[in-house]
Protein backbone atom coordinates (compact mmCIF):
# COMPACT_ATOMS: atom_id res chain seq x y z
CA UNK A 1 0.00 0.00 0.00
CA UNK A 2 1.39 3.37 -1.00
CA UNK A 3 0.92 6.34 1.35
CA UNK A 4 1.32 9.83 -0.08
CA UNK A 5 2.28 12.46 2.45
CA UNK A 6 1.84 16.14 1.57
CA UNK A 7 4.50 18.34 3.13
CA UNK A 8 4.10 22.11 3.31
CA UNK A 9 7.35 23.76 2.31
CA UNK A 10 8.18 26.85 4.35
CA UNK A 11 9.93 29.74 2.68
CA UNK A 12 13.57 29.86 3.86
CA UNK A 13 13.24 33.58 4.66
CA UNK A 14 10.19 32.95 6.83
CA UNK A 15 11.81 29.96 8.52
CA UNK A 16 14.74 32.06 9.73
CA UNK A 17 12.86 35.19 10.89
CA UNK A 18 12.66 36.02 14.60
CA UNK A 19 9.47 35.67 16.60
CA UNK A 20 6.84 38.37 16.32
CA UNK A 21 7.57 41.45 18.49
CA UNK A 22 6.24 41.46 22.06
CA UNK A 23 4.82 44.98 21.66
CA UNK A 24 2.25 44.89 18.87
CA UNK A 25 3.50 47.33 16.19
CA UNK A 26 1.13 50.14 15.28
CA UNK A 27 2.36 50.04 11.68
CA UNK A 28 2.57 46.93 9.53
CA UNK A 29 6.02 45.37 10.08
CA UNK A 30 8.28 44.33 7.22
CA UNK A 31 8.09 40.57 7.69
CA UNK A 32 6.20 37.50 6.55
CA UNK A 33 2.92 37.13 8.48
CA UNK A 34 -0.10 34.86 8.65
CA UNK A 35 -3.30 35.83 6.85
CA UNK A 36 -4.84 36.88 10.18
CA UNK A 37 -1.93 39.17 11.06
CA UNK A 38 -1.90 40.64 7.55
CA UNK A 39 -5.61 41.34 7.88
CA UNK A 40 -5.40 43.45 11.04
CA UNK A 41 -3.03 45.82 9.23
CA UNK A 42 -4.69 45.85 5.80
CA UNK A 43 -8.42 45.58 6.61
CA UNK A 44 -8.67 47.74 9.72
CA UNK A 45 -7.51 51.28 10.43
CA UNK A 46 -5.66 50.10 13.56
CA UNK A 47 -4.53 46.66 14.77
CA UNK A 48 -6.24 47.19 18.16
CA UNK A 49 -9.96 48.00 18.39
CA UNK A 50 -9.52 50.81 20.90
CA UNK A 51 -7.47 52.73 18.31
CA UNK A 52 -9.95 52.14 15.48
CA UNK A 53 -12.12 55.21 14.89
CA UNK A 54 -14.77 52.99 13.34
CA UNK A 55 -15.07 50.67 16.34
CA UNK A 56 -17.43 51.36 19.22
CA UNK A 57 -19.64 49.80 21.83
CA UNK A 58 -23.18 51.15 22.13
CA UNK A 59 -24.95 52.49 25.24
CA UNK A 60 -28.73 52.86 25.56
CA UNK A 61 -30.98 55.32 27.41
CA UNK A 62 -34.75 55.29 27.85
CA UNK A 63 -36.45 58.35 26.40
CA UNK A 64 -38.86 60.70 28.13
CA UNK A 65 -42.00 62.08 26.51
CA UNK A 66 -43.58 59.06 24.81
CA UNK A 67 -46.65 57.17 26.06
CA UNK A 68 -47.29 53.56 24.97
CA UNK A 69 -50.73 52.99 26.51
CA UNK A 70 -49.36 50.60 29.08
CA UNK A 71 -47.57 48.61 26.36
CA UNK A 72 -50.82 46.87 25.50
CA UNK A 73 -49.85 46.61 21.82
CA UNK A 74 -52.20 49.30 20.52
CA UNK A 75 -49.53 52.02 20.18
CA UNK A 76 -46.15 51.53 18.56
CA UNK A 77 -43.30 53.86 17.64
CA UNK A 78 -40.51 52.44 15.52
CA UNK A 79 -38.12 52.99 12.60
CA UNK A 80 -36.98 56.52 13.44
CA UNK A 81 -35.41 58.86 10.90
CA UNK A 82 -31.91 60.21 11.33
CA UNK A 83 -31.87 63.12 13.77
CA UNK A 84 -32.10 66.59 12.22
CA UNK A 85 -30.97 69.76 14.04
CA UNK A 86 -32.86 72.90 12.99
CA UNK A 87 -33.36 76.28 14.70
CA UNK A 88 -32.04 75.07 18.06
CA UNK A 89 -34.05 71.84 18.20
CA UNK A 90 -33.55 68.21 17.30
CA UNK A 91 -36.23 66.61 15.11
CA UNK A 92 -37.07 62.96 14.53
CA UNK A 93 -39.78 61.32 12.44
CA UNK A 94 -40.96 57.75 12.96
CA UNK A 95 -43.59 55.12 12.19
CA UNK A 96 -46.56 55.58 14.52
CA UNK A 97 -49.40 53.08 14.85
CA UNK A 98 -52.43 53.64 17.09
CA UNK A 99 -54.98 50.87 16.45
CA UNK A 100 -57.83 49.25 18.43
CA UNK A 101 -55.88 46.00 18.75
CA UNK A 102 -52.30 44.78 18.54
CA UNK A 103 -51.23 43.19 15.22
CA UNK A 104 -53.35 40.15 14.33
CA UNK A 105 -51.57 38.77 11.24
CA UNK A 106 -52.40 39.04 7.55
CA UNK A 107 -55.26 36.51 7.75
CA UNK A 108 -57.15 38.44 10.45
CA UNK A 109 -56.51 42.06 9.52
CA UNK A 110 -59.03 44.51 8.10
CA UNK A 111 -59.41 48.26 7.66
CA UNK A 112 -58.86 48.91 11.37
CA UNK A 113 -57.04 45.80 12.64
CA UNK A 114 -53.34 45.72 11.68
CA UNK A 115 -51.58 42.73 10.21
CA UNK A 116 -48.15 43.75 11.50
CA UNK A 117 -46.52 46.23 13.84
CA UNK A 118 -46.13 48.74 10.97
CA UNK A 119 -49.48 48.21 9.28
CA UNK A 120 -52.11 51.01 9.32
CA UNK A 121 -49.43 53.50 10.36
CA UNK A 122 -48.72 57.19 9.89
CA UNK A 123 -45.51 59.17 10.16
CA UNK A 124 -45.31 61.28 13.32
CA UNK A 125 -42.58 63.52 14.65
CA UNK A 126 -41.12 64.84 17.89
CA UNK A 127 -38.67 67.55 18.95
CA UNK A 128 -36.11 67.91 21.71
CA UNK A 129 -33.51 70.36 22.98
CA UNK A 130 -31.25 67.73 24.57
CA UNK A 131 -31.88 64.43 22.74
CA UNK A 132 -33.20 62.72 25.90
CA UNK A 133 -36.47 64.51 26.65
CA UNK A 134 -38.85 64.67 23.70
CA UNK A 135 -42.10 66.45 22.95
CA UNK A 136 -44.34 64.66 20.48
CA UNK A 137 -45.70 67.07 17.88
CA UNK A 138 -48.18 64.76 16.14
CA UNK A 139 -48.70 63.61 12.59
CA UNK A 140 -46.40 64.70 9.78
CA UNK A 141 -47.57 62.44 6.93
CA UNK A 142 -51.04 60.92 6.95
CA UNK A 143 -52.11 57.89 4.96
CA UNK A 144 -53.55 59.15 1.67
CA UNK A 145 -56.83 58.08 0.17
CA UNK A 146 -57.00 54.82 -1.75
CA UNK A 147 -55.54 54.12 -4.33
CA UNK A 148 -52.67 56.61 -3.82
CA UNK A 149 -49.21 55.33 -2.86
CA UNK A 150 -49.25 54.47 0.82
CA UNK A 151 -53.01 54.29 1.30
CA UNK A 152 -52.65 51.19 3.48
CA UNK A 153 -49.66 52.39 5.54
CA UNK A 154 -46.81 54.92 5.41
CA UNK A 155 -43.74 53.80 7.33
CA UNK A 156 -39.99 53.85 7.88
CA UNK A 157 -39.19 57.40 6.89
CA UNK A 158 -35.96 59.35 6.61
CA UNK A 159 -35.24 63.01 6.05
CA UNK A 160 -33.33 65.02 3.43
CA UNK A 161 -32.50 68.73 3.51
CA UNK A 162 -31.87 70.04 -0.02
CA UNK A 163 -31.62 73.65 -1.19
CA UNK A 164 -33.67 75.06 1.68
CA UNK A 165 -36.47 72.49 1.49
CA UNK A 166 -37.11 69.31 3.46
CA UNK A 167 -38.07 65.89 2.12
CA UNK A 168 -39.38 62.80 3.87
CA UNK A 169 -38.87 59.55 1.96
CA UNK A 170 -40.89 56.59 3.18
CA UNK A 171 -42.37 53.21 2.31
CA UNK A 172 -45.86 53.32 0.84
CA UNK A 173 -47.91 50.15 1.32
CA UNK A 174 -50.87 49.43 -0.99
CA UNK A 175 -51.79 46.19 0.77
CA UNK A 176 -51.45 44.79 4.27
CA UNK A 177 -47.97 43.57 5.09
CA UNK A 178 -47.86 39.78 4.91
CA UNK A 179 -50.43 39.29 2.15
CA UNK A 180 -47.55 38.11 -0.03
CA UNK A 181 -44.52 39.49 1.76
CA UNK A 182 -43.63 42.96 2.93
CA UNK A 183 -44.06 44.58 -0.46
CA UNK A 184 -43.92 48.30 -1.16
CA UNK A 185 -42.08 51.02 -3.09
CA UNK A 186 -40.77 54.39 -1.87
CA UNK A 187 -42.51 57.74 -2.16
CA UNK A 188 -41.84 61.22 -0.75
CA UNK A 189 -43.43 64.32 0.78
CA UNK A 190 -41.83 67.77 0.95
CA UNK A 191 -42.12 70.97 2.99
CA UNK A 192 -40.54 74.39 3.53
CA UNK A 193 -40.13 73.68 7.25
CA UNK A 194 -39.47 70.52 9.29
CA UNK A 195 -42.75 71.34 11.03
CA UNK A 196 -44.61 71.04 7.74
CA UNK A 197 -47.11 71.16 6.26
CA UNK A 198 -45.93 68.21 4.20
CA UNK A 199 -47.09 67.96 0.60
CA UNK A 200 -47.28 64.37 -0.70
CA UNK A 201 -45.73 63.75 -4.10
CA UNK A 202 -48.17 60.86 -4.57
CA UNK A 203 -45.84 59.10 -6.97
CA UNK A 204 -43.32 56.30 -6.64
CA UNK A 205 -39.80 57.77 -6.67
CA UNK A 206 -37.74 54.57 -6.36
CA UNK A 207 -39.63 51.80 -8.15
CA UNK A 208 -39.30 48.12 -7.44
CA UNK A 209 -37.01 46.16 -9.73
CA UNK A 210 -38.16 44.33 -12.83
CA UNK A 211 -39.54 40.82 -12.54
CA UNK A 212 -36.80 38.39 -11.56
CA UNK A 213 -34.53 41.09 -10.08
CA UNK A 214 -33.42 41.07 -6.45
CA UNK A 215 -35.57 44.08 -5.49
CA UNK A 216 -38.67 43.20 -7.53
CA UNK A 217 -41.05 43.26 -4.57
CA UNK A 218 -39.80 45.83 -2.08
CA UNK A 219 -37.74 48.97 -1.63
CA UNK A 220 -37.39 49.46 2.12
CA UNK A 221 -35.71 51.85 4.55
CA UNK A 222 -34.80 54.76 2.20
CA UNK A 223 -31.84 56.63 3.67
CA UNK A 224 -30.79 59.85 1.88
CA UNK A 225 -27.36 61.50 2.02
CA UNK A 226 -25.81 64.21 -0.16
CA UNK A 227 -22.62 63.33 -2.00
CA UNK A 228 -20.90 64.89 -5.03
CA UNK A 229 -23.80 67.28 -5.52
CA UNK A 230 -26.29 64.42 -5.85
CA UNK A 231 -28.82 62.67 -3.66
CA UNK A 232 -27.74 59.18 -2.66
CA UNK A 233 -30.52 57.01 -1.25
CA UNK A 234 -29.42 53.70 0.21
CA UNK A 235 -32.17 51.12 0.66
CA UNK A 236 -32.87 47.52 1.64
CA UNK A 237 -34.53 44.73 -0.30
CA UNK A 238 -35.01 40.98 0.00
CA UNK A 239 -33.93 38.00 -2.04
CA UNK A 240 -36.29 35.04 -2.12
CA UNK A 241 -39.51 34.12 -0.37
CA UNK A 242 -40.28 33.83 3.32
CA UNK A 243 -38.85 32.10 5.27
CA UNK A 244 -35.75 32.15 3.10
CA UNK A 245 -35.28 35.91 2.88
CA UNK A 246 -31.79 37.22 2.35
CA UNK A 247 -31.59 40.95 2.98
CA UNK A 248 -29.07 43.23 1.29
CA UNK A 249 -28.61 46.95 0.65
CA UNK A 250 -28.66 48.91 -2.59
CA UNK A 251 -28.22 52.49 -3.80
CA UNK A 252 -30.20 54.84 -6.04
CA UNK A 253 -28.90 58.25 -7.16
CA UNK A 254 -30.64 61.39 -8.47
CA UNK A 255 -29.98 65.05 -9.22
CA UNK A 256 -33.45 66.04 -8.03
CA UNK A 257 -35.19 65.00 -4.78
CA UNK A 258 -38.27 63.92 -6.77
CA UNK A 259 -36.20 61.82 -9.15
CA UNK A 260 -35.75 60.14 -11.42
CA UNK A 261 -33.52 57.91 -9.28
CA UNK A 262 -31.12 55.58 -11.06
CA UNK A 263 -30.12 52.40 -9.30
CA UNK A 264 -26.42 51.65 -9.09
CA UNK A 265 -25.34 48.89 -11.51
CA UNK A 266 -23.35 47.10 -8.78
CA UNK A 267 -26.37 46.67 -6.48
CA UNK A 268 -26.51 45.12 -3.94
CA UNK A 269 -23.63 47.00 -2.30
CA UNK A 270 -23.87 45.62 1.27
CA UNK A 271 -24.59 41.91 1.71
CA UNK A 272 -26.02 42.03 5.23
CA UNK A 273 -27.95 44.27 7.58
CA UNK A 274 -31.55 45.32 8.02
CA UNK A 275 -32.46 49.01 8.26
CA UNK A 276 -29.90 51.12 6.38
CA UNK A 277 -27.88 53.39 8.68
CA UNK A 278 -24.97 55.35 7.20
CA UNK A 279 -22.93 58.48 7.79
CA UNK A 280 -20.19 60.35 5.93
CA UNK A 281 -16.79 59.58 7.45
CA UNK A 282 -13.60 61.23 6.20
CA UNK A 283 -13.88 61.15 2.37
CA UNK A 284 -16.13 58.08 2.32
CA UNK A 285 -19.24 56.69 3.99
CA UNK A 286 -19.62 54.27 6.90
CA UNK A 287 -22.52 51.86 7.49
CA UNK A 288 -23.89 50.25 10.65
CA UNK A 289 -24.59 46.69 9.49
CA UNK A 290 -26.59 44.96 12.19
CA UNK A 291 -28.81 41.89 12.03
CA UNK A 292 -29.28 39.52 9.04
CA UNK A 293 -26.61 38.12 6.76
CA UNK A 294 -23.04 36.82 6.97
CA UNK A 295 -21.53 40.20 7.86
CA UNK A 296 -23.96 41.35 10.54
CA UNK A 297 -22.61 43.09 13.65
CA UNK A 298 -20.04 44.94 11.57
CA UNK A 299 -19.29 48.55 10.80
CA UNK A 300 -18.33 48.91 7.15
CA UNK A 301 -16.68 51.63 5.11
CA UNK A 302 -16.61 52.63 1.44
CA UNK A 303 -14.17 55.34 0.43
CA UNK A 304 -15.92 55.55 -2.96
CA UNK A 305 -19.42 55.30 -1.39
CA UNK A 306 -20.02 52.04 -3.29
CA UNK A 307 -17.53 49.28 -2.44
CA UNK A 308 -17.91 48.50 1.26
CA UNK A 309 -15.33 46.69 3.39
CA UNK A 310 -15.58 45.60 7.01
CA UNK A 311 -13.95 48.26 9.22
CA UNK A 312 -14.74 46.68 12.59
CA UNK A 313 -16.73 43.97 14.32
CA UNK A 314 -18.78 44.90 17.35
CA UNK A 315 -21.80 43.78 19.42
CA UNK A 316 -25.17 44.86 20.81
CA UNK A 317 -25.70 47.16 17.84
CA UNK A 318 -28.78 49.41 17.71
CA UNK A 319 -31.83 48.11 15.86
CA UNK A 320 -32.99 50.55 13.17
CA UNK A 321 -30.15 52.92 14.05
CA UNK A 322 -30.92 56.52 13.08
CA UNK A 323 -27.93 58.62 14.08
CA UNK A 324 -27.49 62.36 14.40
CA UNK A 325 -25.40 63.02 11.28
CA UNK A 326 -24.33 66.69 11.13
CA UNK A 327 -22.63 66.05 7.77
CA UNK A 328 -25.58 64.28 6.12
CA UNK A 329 -26.47 67.09 3.72
CA UNK A 330 -23.43 69.38 3.44
CA UNK A 331 -21.61 67.32 0.78
CA UNK A 332 -18.56 67.07 3.01
CA UNK A 333 -15.23 65.60 1.95
CA UNK A 334 -14.24 65.12 5.59
CA UNK A 335 -17.13 63.51 7.46
CA UNK A 336 -16.65 63.83 11.21
CA UNK A 337 -18.71 60.79 12.22
CA UNK A 338 -21.42 60.22 14.84
CA UNK A 339 -21.77 59.99 18.63
CA UNK A 340 -25.51 59.37 19.21
CA UNK A 341 -28.86 58.74 17.62
CA UNK A 342 -32.18 56.97 17.87
CA UNK A 343 -33.16 53.32 17.47
CA UNK A 344 -36.02 51.04 18.49
CA UNK A 345 -36.66 47.99 20.62
CA UNK A 346 -39.04 45.61 18.85
CA UNK A 347 -41.63 43.70 20.89
CA UNK A 348 -40.75 45.83 23.89
CA UNK A 349 -42.69 43.64 26.34
CA UNK A 350 -41.58 40.27 24.96
CA UNK A 351 -45.29 39.36 24.73
CA UNK A 352 -46.29 38.54 21.15
CA UNK A 353 -49.99 39.10 21.96
CA UNK A 354 -49.18 42.73 22.89
CA UNK A 355 -46.60 43.36 20.18
CA UNK A 356 -45.34 46.94 20.05
CA UNK A 357 -42.03 48.73 19.59
CA UNK A 358 -40.53 51.69 21.42
CA UNK A 359 -37.99 54.36 20.57
CA UNK A 360 -34.67 54.46 22.43
CA UNK A 361 -31.50 56.59 22.37
CA UNK A 362 -28.09 55.10 21.66
CA UNK A 363 -24.66 56.64 22.20
CA UNK A 364 -21.34 55.59 20.68
CA UNK A 365 -17.92 56.89 19.63
CA UNK A 366 -17.63 56.70 15.86
CA UNK A 367 -16.26 60.20 15.58
CA UNK A 368 -13.02 61.90 14.62
CA UNK A 369 -13.67 64.53 17.28
CA UNK A 370 -14.35 62.38 20.36
CA UNK A 371 -12.16 59.84 22.14
CA UNK A 372 -14.19 57.96 24.75
CA UNK A 373 -12.23 54.99 26.18
CA UNK A 374 -15.41 53.48 27.68
CA UNK A 375 -16.96 53.27 24.23
CA UNK A 376 -13.81 51.59 22.89
CA UNK A 377 -13.76 48.71 25.38
CA UNK A 378 -13.73 45.40 23.54
CA UNK A 379 -14.46 43.11 26.47
CA UNK A 380 -18.02 43.73 27.67
CA UNK A 381 -19.46 41.53 30.41
CA UNK A 382 -23.21 40.90 30.39
CA UNK A 383 -25.23 39.77 33.40
CA UNK A 384 -26.27 36.11 33.49
CA UNK A 385 -29.94 36.99 32.86
CA UNK A 386 -28.97 38.36 29.42
CA UNK A 387 -27.73 34.89 28.49
CA UNK A 388 -30.55 32.97 30.16
CA UNK A 389 -33.08 34.94 28.13
CA UNK A 390 -31.55 33.22 25.09
CA UNK A 391 -32.51 29.83 26.52
CA UNK A 392 -33.55 26.67 24.71
CA UNK A 393 -36.98 26.53 23.11
CA UNK A 394 -39.44 23.79 24.07
CA UNK A 395 -38.77 22.11 20.73
CA UNK A 396 -35.03 22.10 21.38
CA UNK A 397 -35.42 20.73 24.91
CA UNK A 398 -37.69 17.98 23.60
CA UNK A 399 -35.11 17.00 20.97
CA UNK A 400 -32.34 16.85 23.57
CA UNK A 401 -34.22 14.86 26.21
CA UNK A 402 -35.55 12.34 23.69
CA UNK A 403 -32.03 11.33 22.65
CA UNK A 404 -30.47 8.38 24.44
CA UNK A 405 -27.18 9.09 26.21
CA UNK A 406 -24.11 7.71 24.46
CA UNK A 407 -21.45 8.55 21.88
CA UNK A 408 -24.06 9.88 19.45
CA UNK A 409 -25.80 11.98 22.12
CA UNK A 410 -25.90 15.51 20.72
N, C-alpha and C positions, 0 to 999 in steps of 0.2 A: 504494500500500500504506500502510495506516495503522498507525503504531506507537503503542502506549499505554504511557507511562512512569509508573510509580507512584513518587511522591515522598513520603518520610516527613517529616511536618511536626513540627519540634521546638518544644516549648513555649518561649515567649519568655523566661519566667523561667529555665528550664534553660539556654537559649542564652547568657544573660548571666552565669551564675554562675561564680565563680572555679574554678580547678583544685582537685582534691581535696587536702586537707592532706598535707604531707610526713610528719608524724608521725601514724600511724594512730590515730584517736580511740578511746578505750576505750568511750565511750558513743556511741550512734547520733547522728550530726550532723543538724542541721536543714537539709537540702538534698535536692534531687532526686538519686537514685542509681540505678544499674543494678540489675537483679534479683539479680545475684550479690552486690553490695555490700549490698543490703537484707538478703539471706539471712544474711550472717555476723553481723548484729546481731539479727535476729528469730528465727533457727533455732538459734543456738548461744549458750551462756552467756557466751562471750567471743569477740571477733573473731580472736584468735590462739590456736592450740591449746595453747600452754604455759600459758595462763591459764584453760583450760577444765577444770574439776574432773572432767568426764566424758570426758576424753581421756587416754590412756596408751599407752605401749609395753608390751610384755610380755617378761619375762626368764624363762629356764627353767633348772632345776637337776635333775640326776639324783638319785633317791631311794636311800637305803640301806635294806636289810632285806628286799628282795624277790628271790626266785630264779625264773628263767624257764627252767630246764632247758636252758641253752645256747641259748635262743631257737630250739628245734627245732620250734616250733609246737604243742606239746602242752599248754603252760600259757599262759594269757592272763589279764591283769588289765586291766579297762577300765571306762569309764563310772562314775567315782567319784561318791559322794554329796557334797553340801556338807560342809564340815568342821564338826564339832561339838566344842565345848570343854566338858568335864564333869569335875569333881573333879580338876583339875590336869593333865588329859590331853586331847590332841586325838584325835578318833575319825573314821575314814572307813569307809564301806562301799562295795563295788564288785562288779562282775560277775567271777566267777572260774570259769574252765574248766580242767579237768585231764583230758584225754582221751588214749586210746592213739595217736591220729593227729591231725595238723592238720585243719582243715576240708576236707571233700571235696565240698561242693556238695549241693544237695537231692536230686539223682538217685542219689547214692552213699552217703547217710547211712543209719544204722540206729540201734539202741538204744544203741550205744556210740561210733559214729563221727559227729562233728558235721557239720552242713551248713554252718554259718557260725561265725564267731569267737565268737558269743554263744550258740550252741546248746549244749544239755546242760550248762548252767551253774548254779552256785549263787551265793548272795550271801555273801561273806566280809567280814571287817573287820580293821582294824589300828589300833594306837594309837601315839602319839608324844608326847614332851614338848617337842619343838622344831620339828616340822613338816618336818624333813629326814631324820631317822633314825626308821624305823618298825619296829614289832614286830608281825608278823602274828599274829592271835589265832585264826584259823580260821573255821569256818562260822558264819554268823548265821542264814540262812534256807536250809533244804534244799529240794530239789524234792519236792513232795508226791506221794502215790500217784495214779496214774491212776484216775479222770478229773478230779481236783480242779484248780482253776485253777493253772496253772504246772507241771503234771506233766512237760511236755517241757523247760522251761527257765524259770528265774527270773532276771531281769536288770534292769540300769539302775535302780538304786534311789536313793531320796533320803529324808532323815530329817526328821521333825517332832517337836518337843517341845511337848506340850499338857497343861496341868494336871497336871504331875508325871509323866506317862507319855511313852513314846517310841513312835513309829510309823515303820515303814519301808514306803513305797509303792514298788511295782515292777511291771514288766511280767511277765505270766504267759502263757507260750506253751503252747498245747495241740496244736501241730503244729510240725514242723521249719520253721525260717525258710527261706523260698524255695519252699515247696510251692505257694503262690499268690503271696505277697508276704512281708511281714514282719508278719504279722497277730497282734495280741494286745490284750487289755484290761489294765486296771490292777487290782491287788489290794493287800492290806496285811497286815502282821503287827505286833504290838504287844508291849511289854514294860515292866516297871517300872524297868529299868536298861538303859543302852546296851550292857551286856555280856550282855543276855538273861536268861533264855531268852525267845525270841521265839515268840509264839503266833499261828499263821496264822489269819486271818479266813475264809479259804477261800471268799470270795465276791467277785464283781466289784464294785468301788466306783465306778469311772468307766466306764460301759459305752460300747462303740462307738456311733457314730451310727446312725440309721435308714438303710435302704437308699436310696442315691442322695445321701446327705449326705457332706460332705467328709471326715468322720472315721469312715466306716462300717466300715473294716477294722482300724484300729489307733489306739490311744491309747498314745503313747510318752513316755518321759522325764518322768514325773511329778515336779513340783518344788514342794513346799509352802512357803508363807510364811503368816504370821499378819498379818491386816489388818482393822481395824474389828471386832475380836472374832470374826472368822470365819477359816476355813481357805481360803486361795486356793491352788489347785493349777494351775499352768501346765503345758501339755503340748504335744507335737508330734503332727501327723498328716500324711497324704499325700493330695494330689489325684492322681487318675489311676492308670494302670498303669505298671509298669516298661516301658521305660526313660524314661518321660515323667513321672516323679514330680515334683510341686511340693510342697515342704514348707513348712508354716506352723505357727503356734503359737496355741493356744487357752487358755481358762481355765474351770475348774469351781470352784464355791464351795459350802461346806457349813458348818453350825453344829456338826457332830459329825465327828470324825476317820473314823468308819466310814460316813459319809454319812447321808442321800442327798446326792450332789453334783449341783448344777444347773449346766449349761453356760451360759456367758454368751451372750445373744442376738446380740451383735456378733461372735462368733467367725467367722473367725480374727482375732486381734488384732495379730499380728506376721506380716508377709508373707514373711519369710526366716528363715534360721537352721536349725540342726540340733538338737542337745541344748539344752534350755531352761536358761538360766543367768541368774538375776536376783538383785537385792538391793535392799532399801529404801534410798532416797537422798533426804535431806530429807523432804518430805511425800509423795513419790511413790515409784516403783519404776523401777530401771534394768535394762536387759537387755543381755547380751553376745550379739550377733547375728553369729555367724560361719558361714561355709560355707552354700551353697545360697541361691538366690533373688536378686532384684534389689537388695536392701539388705544383702547380706552384708558382713562386715568393718565393721560399724557398732556403735556403742554407742547404745542408744535409751532414751528416758525417757518415762514416763507419770505426770503429776502425779495423775491420777485412777485410776491402776493399770489402765487399760483402753485409752486412746487414746495409742499410742506414736508419738513423733516422733524423728527422727535427732538425737542430741546431739553425736556426733562420728564421724569416719571414721578408722580406724586400720589396722594390718597385723599379720601374724604372730600372729593371735589364738589362744588356747588351744582345742584340740579337746576337746569335752565338759567345758568349764570347770565346776568345782565349788568355788566360793570359800568361804573362811572368812567367814561372815556373822554377826557378833555380834548384829545386830538382827533376825535372821530370825524370831524367835518372841516378841519382846517388844512387838509391836503399836506400834512407835515412830511418832511423828509427825515425827521428825527423824533419819532414817537417816544414819549416819556414813560408809557406803561400805565398800570392801574394799581390801586391799593384797596378798593372796596367796590361793592355793588349790591345788587339784589338777586335773589334766587327764590325757589319755592321748595317746600316739603310736600310731596304728594301723599295722599291718604294720611293726613296729619294725625288721625286718631288710631290708625292701624285697624279700624273696623270697616270692612268692605261694605257693610250695609249702610254706613254713614259716610261714604267716600266724599272727601273734600280736600282741597289743597290750601296752603297758607303761604304768604310771602314771608321772607326772612332776609336779613342782611348778612353778607359775608365780608370779611376783611382778609387781605393777603399782602404780600410784598412781591409784586411783579413790576417794579418800577426802577428806573434809573436814578430817581431822586430820593429814594428811601432805602435805608439799610436797617432792617429789623431782625436781629438774630433769632428772636422767638419764632418768627415766621419761617426761618430757614432751617429749623431743626428737622433732621431727617430720621429721628427715632421717636415716634409718638406712641405713648402707652395708652391704651383704651381700657376702661373698666371692664371687669368680667361680664357685666350684664350686656354690654355691647355685643360680645361674642355669643352669649347664650341666646340672644334674640335671633341669631342666625342658626337656630337649632334644627334638628332633623324634622322632616315632615312625617305625618302618620304613615304615608306610603313608604317612606324610606325605613322607618322603624320596623314596619311589618316585613319588608324584604330582609332586613338584617336578622330579625328574631326567628324567621322561618328557615334560615339556613342552618344546617347541622354543623357543629364545631368540627374542625379538622383542617388539613392542609389547604383545602379549597375554600375555607370559610373567609368570605370577603364582605 
